[in-house]
Amino acid sequence: MQSLYILLPIALFFCFAGLGLFVWSMNSKQFDDLEREAQRILEIDTPPRD
Amino acid sequence: MSQSAVCFHCEEPVPLDSHFQLSINQQHADFCCPACLAISETIYAAGLDNYYQSRAQHAHKPEQHDFSHWDNAKLQKEFVDTHDEPIKTAHLYIEGMHCTACAWLIEQHLQKQAAVIEAKISYQEQKLTIRWHDDKLPLSQLMQAINAIGYIPHPYQDSEIYAAQKAQNKKQLTRIGITAILMMQVGMLAIGLYLGDYLGISDQYRQLLKTASLFFSLPILYFSALPFISSAYTGLKQRKINMDFNISLAIIGLYGSSVYSVYSKSGDIYFDSVAMLCLFILIARYIEMRSRQKLYQQQGLLPKTATKVIDEHYQELPLAEIVLGDFILIKPGADIALDGRVVSGYSSISEAAINGESRAINKKIGDEVYAGSQNHDGLLTVEVTATAEHCLINKIAELCNQQESDKSQAQNSVNRIASIFTFSVFLLAIASYVFWFLKGHDEAFWIALSVLVISCPCALSLAAPTALSAVQYRLRHSGLLIRSPEVLPLLNQLTDVIFDKTGTLTHGQIQLQHTHTLSHFNKQELLAIASSLESTSQHPIAKAFNDKSLLAQDCNIFTGLGIEGTVKQQRYRIGSVEFCQQWHSGATPPDTPHMLIGLADKQQMIAWFELSDSIRPEALPLTKYLKKLGLQLHILSGDSSDDVKQTANTLGISNFHKHCSSQDKLDQLNRLQEKGAITMMVGDGINDAPVLRKAQVSVAFFNSSQWLKNNADIILLNNDLSKIQDCLNYAKAYQRVYRQNFGWALLYNAIAIPFAMSGWVTPLIAALGMSFSSIVVVLNSQRLLKKKSD
């Protein structure tokens, strides 16, 4: 049970990291379009331009 | 080629004599038109044939457009970002996208253009964001390229309201998301603690779990609960206790004492209750906000430019550069950009965006057209009568927003009740604290907090506004604008309905039936004189006289009587029999059931005109319905002919008064109101204005004068009387849902608060109960959105 003293802070860290990512993803408009973005990965397309 | 062949691109049937063909991968493809052929060629030449495999629906039939005017920097200002020129970023709305394959096609097609840096489509918004080198390729060429593959690009512009709504939604959703994640963490630790209570846990680990909960719930206090606390604080600064006061107090109390229990290593923590409380209130408010927003969403996009006609030339200009009196051209299929009057052409127009009427309406020279409606098949030239911000569609949006800002009286009284309620609960909480403390109970503080948490003023103060915004939304869509929401409850208590006749029960398009000449003038001359006098009036009678050869001067309008004016140096009077008899007391009108208008000069009576009008087809079903509801119907008409009696008989209305001046109508209304009647007045003319203002509920037509519309409670947007029936039905539904909400909130609080005061409820259960109660109210109101009118 001693391990809780390490595991809980780690969980805390990941939770806040996750929250940070969630806010970032909201702000970078990743939830604005749920249809088009889902299909983008399936397309055989040209390599990214420079 | 057989007739059953369909076009390879748009999948419409290919005409028999078509010879547009292409050989694709050794296969033969037919096309219905050169445009489709060109599009297919472009798509294949660019190696984008994947599109035909992955598309979900067939393509639209293409239309070719001209985009050259969009290179004008002034026009670009509104939708192009130029701050790192020559690279520009434009936002375009793409018309004609119907699946994600279309989005793919456009993106790929644009990225093959050398000047384009990035092209990205948001399918949900139908919006393209494109970055490109403007010095290599002008915007119009890019738009042309999009058009070449069968889509129509438009400048993308969020209306301010819409943009604000979107930002607000996002903020709320982020808040809900964060609260939900944290609630799960805190809840998980709480399960550990609860299990510990049953199975045994060492103090060391209990303390560890409590401390961890404290850290997890920090953002709940400083982020999730912020809206409540700041709203309660603003309220307090104005010396008001609003419904957020108790919630904030409970949250701070629960949180503070939990922190103390962590610090003192004794007692329980309630971080999980705080988290749950915040989450559920946030969700309830989010649903409520969404239903309110629905009401103010603008329908469709208004065009940003109009084609101005300058001596046989056409120029596409931004709306700001078009002034009153300019002529604009409206092409078939185009949206109308500004309000105006048709000066040439003939077309049918759909005004669904304005009044919810889905049928197309025929427009000819002299008819009004409104911005936001859609032209169907004809070419029109329109004289502009209102600049962009004064256009009707924006006026309607403004009216809606006004209601948002100045809350109705009904709402204020509800808020007062909620405020009193909040304060009483606060007192009850203190009382229960004192009571349990004096009894020596350890848990006195928790009990007091439970009382604060479990009481639900939100349900009380949400009861009316959620139902109201839902019902207004529905009515707006069936063609009714409720300008003063406080009339909705009154509609259920109506006892009397008063109609004006001309223009209200009848079409108001009065036609000249017969002319009695009494002097040397011939019919043509009489009509010219009468028309010149009547042209100064807005009364529906005036429309029966439409000769424009003479001009009257120094006209005075005697309301309810007639008009006096000078034509060719001769003083004339036109109007009711009585009005003419003021000059010629001996004048005897001919015997007729129709309405009678006299024309006289100082010497003699010159003519009598017989006029009549037809009854609106929807009037009879409406009056039948109203009578079934047990309402007293009245007709008060300024008209003095027997037409009033005829109309009344046809519609089965026994109380009718003809020949009423504005004052007579007002007297009649006063008499009814003294007897305690709750009246609804339906009218369309300026002479009804005082009565409309006096009646408890006033209904005006959309095509009546601006002044009347500004003073009426309810506006019939498509001039359809039968909508009054819908209105009454919805008012009833509103009342029902409102009562249910209010009753539920009262019942819930009446049961829950005593329970909490007697100490049987933990803060967690209190939080659950309170959130549940709010959500019940919000969801119950949402039912109104789906209700069909019956």
Chai-1 contact restraints between the chains, C-beta under 6 A:
chainA,res_idxA,chainB,res_idxB,connection_type,confidence,min_distance_angstrom,max_distance_angstrom,comment,restraint_id
A,L8,B,A212,contact,1.0,0.0,6.0,A-B,restraint_1
A,L12,B,F215,contact,1.0,0.0,6.0,A-B,restraint_2
A,C15,B,Q185,contact,1.0,0.0,6.0,A-B,restraint_3
A,L19,B,I178,contact,1.0,0.0,6.0,A-B,restraint_4
A,F22,B,G177,contact,1.0,0.0,6.0,A-B,restraint_5
A,M26,B,T174,contact,1.0,0.0,6.0,A-B,restraint_6
A,D32,B,S122,contact,1.0,0.0,6.0,A-B,restraint_7
A,D33,B,S122,contact,1.0,0.0,6.0,A-B,restraint_8
A,D33,B,Y123,contact,1.0,0.0,6.0,A-B,restraint_9
A,D33,B,Q124,contact,1.0,0.0,6.0,A-B,restraint_10
A,E35,B,T100,contact,1.0,0.0,6.0,A-B,restraint_11
A,E35,B,Y123,contact,1.0,0.0,6.0,A-B,restraint_12
A,R36,B,T100,contact,1.0,0.0,6.0,A-B,restraint_13
A,R36,B,A103,contact,1.0,0.0,6.0,A-B,restraint_14
A,R36,B,I121,contact,1.0,0.0,6.0,A-B,restraint_15
A,R36,B,Y123,contact,1.0,0.0,6.0,A-B,restraint_16
A,Q39,B,T100,contact,1.0,0.0,6.0,A-B,restraint_17
